[in-house]
Structures are given as C-alpha cells and as structure tokens.
C-alpha cells in the first residue's frame, strides 16, 4: 500500500525524534535500549548497568564577590626638617623596606658629627693620660690647647651675638642662628674638656678623677651616637615594602618632621572584603585564620570561567550583623608577593565551608526518590536491593553520598528508574 504524504512526514518526525533521543541519552543509555530490544520476549528481568561508587575529594562551598584593598597605606615623613636635596621615587615605583628614597640637607648635621667625634677623642685622650700620668711636654700642649679653645669660644660667642642681632633685624634665617648656637655650645664643650685635661695633668689623677674621666668618655660617646643618628635621619627611608601611590613634595622644597613626603601602599598582603548573608554567620564564626578561600580576579579571567585561582584565608569575621542589609563583613587575606593583585580589583571568592577527602560519589541517574527519601539499588545475586541513602548533589553529574553506602557495593547506575526492591535484574554492562 502506498503511504500518504502525511504518513511519510509523521514517520520522518518519529525517526528524527528517536535519533535526537539516542544522542541525548549517550552511548550507555543507547546500549541499554539495544540490549532491552535484544532480550528474549519471555525474559522478565530488567536489564541494568552496574558499577561501584567512586571515591574522590569533595567540598561544600559558597561564593561571593568583593573588592581588593591593600594591607596598609603608609605616609612617609622625614625625621628631621630641612630642604629636600634628593628624591629618588616616582608614582607607581616599587620600594623595599628600609630603602633610601630621599635626603634632607645635612651639612650642619655632618658638622655636628665631626664635633662630637672630636670631643669623644679628646675625652678618650684625657682618660688615657689620667691612667698613664702626665709628661711636661703634654702639659704644655694641653695648656696651649686650652688657650686655643678659649679663643675659639670668644669667637663663637661674638658670632652668636652678631647673628642674634641680625635675626632680630630679619637679616638671617632662624636656621643660621641655630647653627651659630651649635658652634657656641661646641666651643664651650671644648673649653670645658681642655680645662679638665689641664687640671688633671696639674693635680694628677686620683680614683675620683679617673672615674670622672671614664664617665666623660662615655658621655662623649653618647653625644657622638646622637649626632650620627640625627645625620642618619637626614636620609628618608621607606618603612615598608610596597608601591609609591603619591609624591607630596619635590627637590628644593623645605619640609618639617610632620611634612608628608610620599604615600606607599603595602600590597605584599592584600585583602578582599565581602558581605555575607546573615544565615551563614554560624558557618563563618570562629573560622578566622582557618577557612581556606579560592579567589578569582576578573582581570585574569582569560578564556576560562574563573581564570587563575589565588589562595587566601579568612582573616577577620565581623563580630556583628548589619541590621539594614542583614549581612556581615568578612575579610580574606591573600599573599601577593608577585604583585599581580592590585587594590580596587573586583574579585569573587569561593569559601570552603567543609572538606570531604575521598568521599563516595554515584551518578545522579543512580539516585531515585522513593516515599519522600533518596534510594539507590544494589545488584545482589541477580536482584535489585533497595538502599536508603543521604546524598548531596554535586556540581557535575555525580552526587556525594553522605550516608548509606560503604564503598564496595555494586550500584545499579542505569535501568533503575522503575525498579522496586526484590525485582530481578540482568546486568548488560559494568563500569
């Protein structure tokens, strides 16, 4: 009989649907259907595909987004005031902790170091002479040194008075007056040391004089250390490693101990701040420093969905809930030694709430709903045996088995949709 055109169309539609169905179900399902058709008409057993549960690591996670902030923003100020004579930084340049980034004019400080070193050497010489005893030639030299020191003191006193009058007339700067004061005080110290030296030589050193001479050496040494420290403070150093975010001054400008020079971002450790729903507070509470996090930066997504994962840890969980948004703040610390993560970047973070090493998994097709619960069917000596299980769906075709299986069972992977406990089955394939 010749088929009508509508019958032919209907036949083609059935063939196309069957082809799409086979493609969708995949080879295992197709093989299962073929085996079903090959079964003897009087064979009541249900053909099934069996296999053992799979063991693999699993975890329970949540994912939220946020932005990156640096560990610290440090403003560098000089420890001594003066005119900037060197500045070796620019915006976006990386600096190391302790690196010299500039220098304040230090001529007067170098002079103070030289004076303090000379005073220490003189005190040391006095002590050595007190221990050894005096010679006539040394006494004559000491008296000559005293006369020279007194002459220098008169010169320094005259210079200080003149500079003071010029300061009142605003003809010199405050700094020049202070330098004149420093020279006068240094000259006074030299006269005092010279007099003490002559006196010790003339009188001879007793125990008290020796102790005083020793103390004078110590005091002069401390003055030298202080002068050297002030000179070192003329070099402006970065207190942290990081990147220069801003430069506030330039060479030639005068700065004080409170004047900002540069701002440095310390981004070797960077933080992601997230807002988490209140319902998860119990999962995060007490997990500071313990909860692992995988952070994905939008800037490095590339061709994949997530891009490269940066490893971090929950560092801070806010101790309160925001009543307006019903959320709490979580801060994630991420090592950033290579500097790939930058402040302000948008990131998403996967928080690992629980980890299950080598957990049991079965295909989703092996899990069935029966009387409000989940079950799988085991193949035991040609029969289906129902087993209640507790499962958690995974992110792929496998479901994690939380309870109900030991791992050595033969699970019915395919063909169990219409099975009941005790049904006879026939294994057509094993995975």
C-alpha positions, 0 to 999 in steps of 0.5 A, spaced: 500 500 500 502 506 498 503 511 504 500 518 504 504 524 504 502 525 511 504 518 513 511 519 510 512 526 514 509 523 521 514 517 520 520 522 518 518 526 525 518 519 529 525 517 526 528 524 527 525 524 534 528 517 536 535 519 533 535 526 537 533 521 543 539 516 542 544 522 542 541 525 548 541 519 552 549 517 550 552 511 548 550 507 555 543 509 555 543 507 547 546 500 549 541 499 554 535 500 549 539 495 544 540 490 549 532 491 552 530 490 544 535 484 544 532 480 550 528 474 549 520 476 549 519 471 555 525 474 559 522 478 565 528 481 568 530 488 567 536 489 564 541 494 568 548 497 568 552 496 574 558 499 577 561 501 584 561 508 587 567 512 586 571 515 591 574 522 590 575 529 594 569 533 595 567 540 598 561 544 600 562 551 598 559 558 597 561 564 593 561 571 593 564 577 590 568 583 593 573 588 592 581 588 593 584 593 598 591 593 600 594 591 607 596 598 609 597 605 606 603 608 609 605 616 609 612 617 609 615 623 613 622 625 614 625 625 621 628 631 621 626 638 617 630 641 612 630 642 604 629 636 600 636 635 596 634 628 593 628 624 591 629 618 588 621 615 587 616 616 582 608 614 582 607 607 581 615 605 583 616 599 587 620 600 594 623 595 599 623 596 606 628 600 609 630 603 602 633 610 601 628 614 597 630 621 599 635 626 603 634 632 607 640 637 607 645 635 612 651 639 612 650 642 619 648 635 621 655 632 618 658 638 622 655 636 628 658 629 627 665 631 626 664 635 633 662 630 637 667 625 634 672 630 636 670 631 643 669 623 644 677 623 642 679 628 646 675 625 652 678 618 650 685 622 650 684 625 657 682 618 660 688 615 657 693 620 660 689 620 667 691 612 667 698 613 664 700 620 668 702 626 665 709 628 661 711 636 661 711 636 654 703 634 654 702 639 659 704 644 655 700 642 649 694 641 653 695 648 656 696 651 649 690 647 647 686 650 652 688 657 650 686 655 643 679 653 645 678 659 649 679 663 643 675 659 639 669 660 644 670 668 644 669 667 637 663 663 637 660 667 642 661 674 638 658 670 632 652 668 636 651 675 638 652 678 631 647 673 628 642 674 634 642 681 632 641 680 625 635 675 626 632 680 630 633 685 624 630 679 619 637 679 616 638 671 617 634 665 617 632 662 624 636 656 621 643 660 621 642 662 628 641 655 630 647 653 627 651 659 630 648 656 637 651 649 635 658 652 634 657 656 641 655 650 645 661 646 641 666 651 643 664 651 650 664 643 650 671 644 648 673 649 653 670 645 658 674 638 656 681 642 655 680 645 662 679 638 665 685 635 661 689 641 664 687 640 671 688 633 671 695 633 668 696 639 674 693 635 680 694 628 677 689 623 677 686 620 683 680 614 683 675 620 683 678 623 677 679 617 673 672 615 674 670 622 672 674 621 666 671 614 664 664 617 665 666 623 660 668 618 655 662 615 655 658 621 655 662 623 649 660 617 646 653 618 647 653 625 644 657 622 638 651 616 637 646 622 637 649 626 632 650 620 627 643 618 628 640 625 627 645 625 620 642 618 619 635 621 619 637 626 614 636 620 609 628 618 608 627 611 608 621 607 606 618 603 612 615 598 608 615 594 602 610 596 597 608 601 591 609 609 591 601 611 590 603 619 591 609 624 591 607 630 596 613 634 595 619 635 590 627 637 590 628 644 593 622 644 597 623 645 605 619 640 609 618 639 617 618 632 621 610 632 620 611 634 612 608 628 608 613 626 603 610 620 599 604 615 600 606 607 599 601 602 599 603 595 602 600 590 597 605 584 599 598 582 603 592 584 600 585 583 602 578 582 599 572 584 603 565 581 602 558 581 605 555 575 607 548 573 608 546 573 615 544 565 615 551 563 614 554 567 620 554 560 624 558 557 618 563 563 618 564 564 626 570 562 629 573 560 622 578 566 622 585 564 620 582 557 618 577 557 612 581 556 606 578 561 600 579 560 592 579 567 589 578 569 582 580 576 579 576 578 573 582 581 570 585 574 569 579 571 567 582 569 560 578 564 556 576 560 562 570 561 567 574 563 573 581 564 570 587 563 575 585 561 582 589 565 588 589 562 595 587 566 601 584 565 608 579 568 612 582 573 616 577 577 620 569 575 621 565 581 623 563 580 630 556 583 628 550 583 623 548 589 619 541 590 621 539 594 614 542 589 609 542 583 614 549 581 612 556 581 615 563 583 613 568 578 612 575 579 610 580 574 606 587 575 606 591 573 600 599 573 599 601 577 593 608 577 593 608 577 585 604 583 585 599 581 580 593 583 585 592 590 585 587 594 590 580 596 587 580 589 583 573 586 583 574 579 585 569 573 587 571 568 592 569 561 593 569 559 601 570 552 603 565 551 608 567 543 609 572 538 606 570 531 604 577 527 602 575 521 598 568 521 599 563 516 595 560 519 589 554 515 584 551 518 578 545 522 579 541 517 574 543 512 580 539 516 585 531 515 585 526 518 590 522 513 593 516 515 599 519 522 600 527 519 601 533 518 596 534 510 594 539 507 590 539 499 588 544 494 589 545 488 584 545 482 589 545 475 586 541 477 580 536 482 584 535 489 585 536 491 593 533 497 595 538 502 599 536 508 603 541 513 602 543 521 604 546 524 598 548 531 596 548 533 589 554 535 586 556 540 581 557 535 575 553 529 574 555 525 580 552 526 587 556 525 594 553 520 598 553 522 605 550 516 608 548 509 606 553 506 602 560 503 604 564 503 598 564 496 595 557 495 593 555 494 586 550 500 584 545 499 579 547 506 575 542 505 569 535 501 568 533 503 575 528 508 574 522 503 575 525 498 579 522 496 586 526 492 591 526 484 590 525 485 582 530 481 578 535 484 574 540 482 568 546 486 568 548 488 560 554 492 562 559 494 568 563 500 569 
